[in-house]
């Protein structure tokens, strides 16, 4: 009789190959595919998604999982079985026809959103978005029903897809603290920075920026023999070990925006590239959750790239690649890069205002999924919360308001909290690294990233899903996720200007 664990390994190897195909079909759809290819591509993705779901929910898997768990004593294999069971449980909660319908609705909504956002066309977007919301509610309720002892609301069940191991009670507690602590800090920083920054003025060619961003990615450890960087309207990272795909976007009046995006997405790729090869193709060998994933991208972007020592090292590269940047010295580039000012667009927000953007979305999406709000109510709710949290009105400005994000177009409700949890985790992890490496500023000042990457690989990347997210934070930093390190970091960088 075949070893049940080895049968599971073979089954999940097949699933990983389907996931690989889906990953690159979706990458091409977002980056390279001509617009007229969307209908056929959406149908192909939906078909493969349905096939993947069908194979993941095969009835025989339940028996195999039971037999493997009963036969195993090895802790590593038991952890692997636990993660297989989690994948199986997630999948068996929803039928294949719902998976296919949601994929088709999401592809249609996302594809048309690209032009609808530019046209400020809320009513056109709403007709597609209502179907995405309805299908997401069906999914959320189905997932909650399957795990009623774990999830108290339908939204909690979707949150678990992205923030596995991070409870809604923990998130709500953290967000309450941030809503209290951040506004006065923002006011202090805005006052301190007044009159000290000078807006970038000039035309910085996209071609020159692309060369500069490639250089930054190399310095940060991105391997172009195992990946590529392209352009998209919304920067993202995807791919597989040995084939990492990151994207950036370029504005000819601001060369820093693309550099921050490239640093961010390089952090995502670094995490994926450092995952344990011994568990490749298995759930255990995948990234823990999006809260940890975002911690890695934000650590690369905020803690490394935007640090004063690293920018001092990198400024000569900026001047070399973009001659027009000579008008700005390192100090001016750094001050401009960390300028704090409430603004409309989340992805362009400074890191003090960013959590308030996330909290706004968290409150809206949880109400949408739990039935406390309808899709038609979104613009008014958005405007009200923007005025409350950031002092800005988006009335009638859908492009810079509720149409600005791609996440809800395909029903990725529950994702947004991962961004702010990731920011807190990044500050907390880098604080632990600093405690262990007194020479951290000297390393950054020389552009030496290898010691940081090695530490992250040993502490985080190589663990895969062996530990739950809060267990991982405890192991790496000695405590679970807390806003304290982020608040301390904000004071050190923005008020004391230590780094």
N, C-alpha and C positions, 0 to 999 in steps of 0.2 A: 504493500500500500504506500502510495506517495505521501511524503511529509506534507501535512496540511499547510504549514508555513511556507514551504517552497511553492506550493500551488498558488498561495496568495501572492507571493513575490512575482510569479509569472503573470498573474492576472493584472496586477498593478503596473507591471512593465508594459503590457499592452495598452492600458489606460494612459500611461505617460506618453506613449507615442501618439495617441489620438490628441492629447492635450498639446503636444508639440506642434502638430499640424494646425490645430485651432489657433495657437498663439501667433503663428506666422501669417495665417490667413487674415487675422484681425489686424496685425501690424501693417500688412500691405494695404488693407482697407483704409486705414487711417493716414498712411504716409504716401503711398505710391499709386494706388488704384485710381484710374480715371472715373469721373462721376457716373458715367453710364454703366459701369460695371457693378454698381451697388446692389441692384436687385438680385442678380445671379449670385453675387458673393454672399449676400445676406441669407439666401436660401441654402447655400452650401454650408455656411457656418451653423445655421439652425439645424440642418440635417446631421452634421457631425456632433453638435451639442446634444442632440437627442440620442444619437448612437452612444456617445460617451456616457450619458445618464443611464441608458438601458443596461450597458455593461457593468456600470458601477452598482446597479440595483438588482443584479441577477439573484434570484432567491437562493441559489446554491451557496452564495457568499456567506450568508448568515450561519449556515452549518459549518463551513470552513473556519470562520472566525471563532465559533464556539470550540471546535476541536483543537484549533491551534492554541487558543488561550489555555485550555485544560492541559495540553501536553507540554507547555513551555514553563521553564523556570529561569531561563536567561533574562536578566533585567532589560537588556537592549532589545531583545526580540519581543518581550512583553510590551515595551514602550512602542515598538513598531506596530504591534497588533492593536494597541489602544488608538493610535492615529488612523489605522485602517478602519477601525470601527467608527471613529468619529466621522470620517469621510462617508462611510456607508450610511450612517444614521442621518447625516445631513441630506444625502441624496434620496433615501427612501421616503422622506417626508413629502416629496412632491412628485407627481406623475410626469412621464415623459412628454405628454402633450402640452403640459403647462410650461415645461422647459423650452419646448420648441416655440410656443406662442410668445413667450416672454422674449426670446432671442429675436424673433421676427419684429415684434413691436419695438424693441430697443434699437435694432438696426435702422428701422425706418425713422424713428424719432431722432436718433443721433445724426443720421445723414441729412435730414431736412433742417435740423437745428443749426447746422453750419451756416446756411444762408439766412435762416429766420432770425438768428441772433444779429447778424449784420444789418438786417432790415428792420430791427426792433419790432418784429412781428410776433407779439404775444398770442394773439388769437389763433394764428396758424400753428404755432407750437402747441397750444393748449389742446387742440383736437387730437394730436398724437400722444401728448403727455398724459391725458386722462386714461388712456388704455394702459400705459406703462404703470401708472399709479394703481389702477384696478388690479392688474395682474400681480403687482408687487404685494398688494394687500392679501390677495388669495394665497400667495406664497408664504407670507408672514404668518397668516393664520394657520396654514397647514403645518409649518415648522413649529409653531407654538403648541399646536395640538399634539404633535409627536413628542414634545419635550415639556409638557405642562408642569412637571415638577421642577424644571430649571428656569423657564422663561415666564415672567409674570405678565408680559404684554407681547403683542405681535411684533412690535418694533424691536424688543430685546432679542427675538429670534433672528432677525436680520442683522442686528448689531454683532451677534456672535459669529457671523460669517467673516467679518473683517477684524474684529477686536476680540477674538477668542481668548478667554482667560481674563479679560478686563470687564468687570461687572458694571452694569449700568449705575449701580449705587456708587461705585468708585468714581465713575466718570462724572456723575451729577455733583458729587462732593467736590471734586477738583474744579469743575466749571464754576461752582458757586464761589470758591476761593478766588479764582481768576477774575470773575466779574467784580469782586470787591477790591482786589489788589491792583489790577492793571490800570484802571482809569486815572488814579492819582499819579502813578508812575509815568503814564503817557504824558500827562500835563507837565510833570517835572522835566521830562526829557525834551519835549517840544520847546519849553522855555529855555533850557540850556543850549539847545542847538540853534536858536533863533539868530539869524544873521551870520552864521558860521559856515553855511553850505552855499555852494554856487552851482546852479543847475548846469548840466552838460549842454554845451552849445556847439553844434556843428553837425556835419554829416559823416557818419562812420560807416563805411561801405560794408555791405553784408559779406562780401567775399573775404575782406580782411578779418571781419569778426569770426567767420567760419574757421579760418586758419588759426586765429588766436584761441578759439574754443577747443579746437583739436589739441593745441599745445597744452592747455589747462588739463584736459582729460588725461593726457599722457603723464603729466606731472603727478596727478592724483592716482595714477596706477591703472588707468583703463588700457586694456590690451587690444589694439586694433587688429591683431591677428585672430582675435576671438570676439569681435564685435564691430559695430559701426555707429556713427552718429549722423542723424538726418534732421530734417526740419519738419515741424508740424505746428498746427495752430495752438495746440495745447501740449507742452512738453510732457513726455512720459518715458518710462523704461519698461522693457519687456524682453522676452527671449528665453534662452536656455543655456545651460553650462556649455561654453565653447562658442556660443552665438548670441551675444548680448546686443540688444538694440536700444539705443537711447536717442531721444530727439531734443532739440532746443528750438527756440524761435528768436528772430532777430529784429531789432528796431534800429533804424539808421540814425536816430537821435539819442541813443543810449546804449553804450557798449556793455554796461554792467549787467543789464537784465538777462541777456543770454548767458553770460558767464555764471551767474547764480543758478540759472536753470541747468546748465551743463554740470556744475558741481553737484547739484541736487541729484540729477539722474545718474551721475557716475557713482554716487553713494548707493543708490538702489542696485546698480549693476555689480558693484563690489560685493555686496551682501550675497547676491545670487551666485556670483563666481566663487565665493568662499564656502558655499554649502558643502557638506561632507559627501565626497564621491562614493564612499562605501555604502551610502543609503540612497544613491541616485535612483530615480524612478519610483521610490517609495514615499509615501506621505511623510515618514519620519525625516526624510532628507530635504524637505521643503522649508521655506521660511516660516518662522513661527506664526506671525500674524502681521497685519498691516501697521499696528502700533509700533512693532519692532522694526518693520521695514522702513517706516517713515523716520524712525529714530536714526537710522543709518544715513539716509539721504540728507536729513537736516543736520546731522553731525558733520558731514562733508561740506555742506553749504554754509552753515552758520558758524560752527565751532572752528572749522579749518579755514575755508576760503575767505570768510569775512573777518577773520582775526587780523588785527593790526600787523603782527609779525609776518604772516603769510602774504598779505597784500603788499607789504614793503618789499618782500622778495619778488613778487610777481609783477609789480608795476613796471620794471624795465621791459618785460615781455609785452605788456600792453602798449608801451611807447614804441617798441620795435615794430609791432604788427600794425598799429593804428597811429600813424604820424600825427593826426589831428588831436590825439589825446595828450600830446606834450604840454598843452596848456594847463594840465592838472597834475599836481604832484601827488605823491602817495597819500599824504594826509588829507588832501582834498578829495581824492577818490574814495578813501576810507569813510570820511564823513558823509559824502554823498551816498555811499553804499548802505550806511546804517541810519539814514535819515528817517525820522519818525513823523508821520503825518497821516491822520485818518483819510482813507481813500475808498473808492467804490469797489475796486477789483481785488478779489482775494489773492490771486496768484501774484499780484504786484504789491501786496500789502507788506509793510514792515513787520518784523516779528513780534512787536508789542501789540499791534492792532490785529494781527492775524488770528490769534485765539478768539477774539470777539466775532470775527467773520465766521469762524467754525461754530461757536456757540449759537449764533443766529441760525445756522443751517441745521444744527442738531435739534434745536427746539422746534423748527418748522417740520423737518422730516419725521420726527417722532410723532408729531400731531397728525401729519398726513397719513402715516401708516396705521396709527391707532384709531383713526376716525374722528379726531377732534378738529380736523380742518379738511376742506375739499380743495382740489386743484385750482378751482376758480378763485379761491381766497388768497392764493400765493402772493400776487403782487402787493396787495394791501398789507399783508402780514410782514412781508420783506421790508417794505418802506417804513412801517412802524418800528421794527426792530433796528433797522439801520439808523434811524433817528435817535432811538434810545441808547444804543451802544456806541455809535460812532459820530453822531451829530450830523448825519447826511441824509438827504431825501432822494429816493429813487422813483418818485411818483411819475409815471409815464415813461421812465427811462428803463425799459426792460433789458436792453442790451447790457447795461452796466449794473443791472440789478439781478432779477431772478432768472435771467437767461444766460448768465455768464459762465456757468459751470457745465461740464460735460457729464458729470457723475449721475445725475438724475435721469438723463436721457435714456439710459439702458436699465434703470431701476436699481442702481447701486446705492440704495438707502442703507445707512449704517456705516458708511465709509468715512464720512467727514470727521468724526471724533478721533480717528486714528492720526490725523494730522497734528492735532494739538497734543494728544498723548505722546506722539512721536517727538515733538519739540521738547516736552518735559523729560522724556526718556533720554534724548540726546544730551541735554544739559547735565542730567544725572550721571550718565555713563562717562561723559568727558570729564566731569568732576572727579570720578573714580580714577580715570587715566591720569589726570593731573596729580592726584595724590601719590600715585606710584611712579611718576616720572617728573622729577623736579626740573628737568631741562626741557620741558615741553615747549616753552616759548622759543628757545634756541633752535629746536628742531623745526618748528614752523618757520622761523626766520631764515632758515637755510633751505626751505622747501623739501625737507626730509619727511616723507609721508610713510615710508616703509615701517618704522616702529609703531605708528598708530594703526596701520593696516594689520600688522602682525598681532597686536594686542586685540583688536576687534575680531580677527579671525579665530584666535584662541578662545576668547571669552564668549563670543556670540555666534559668528557665522558657522563655525564647525559643529555647533550643538544642534543645528537643525531644529526639529520640534521635540527634542528630548525632554525639555522642560516647558511648562506653561509660561506665559509671558511674565507673570508676577513672580514665579519661581526663578526665572532667569534674571529679573531685576534684582531680586534678593541675592542671588549667587554672585552677580557682577558688582553690585553697588552696596549691598548690605541692607537694603530696604526696598519696599515696594514703591511704585510710582508715586511721587509727591511733587507738588508745584514748588517746593522750597528751593531746590537747586536752580530752577529756571528763574525764579524771582531774584535770587542772589546773583545769578549770571547777568541778568538785565541791569542790575545796579552796578556791577563791576564794569560792564562794557559801556553802558550808555551814560551813566552818571559819573563814574570814577575814571572811565576811559582807560582801564588797565590793559585791555587787549582787544 
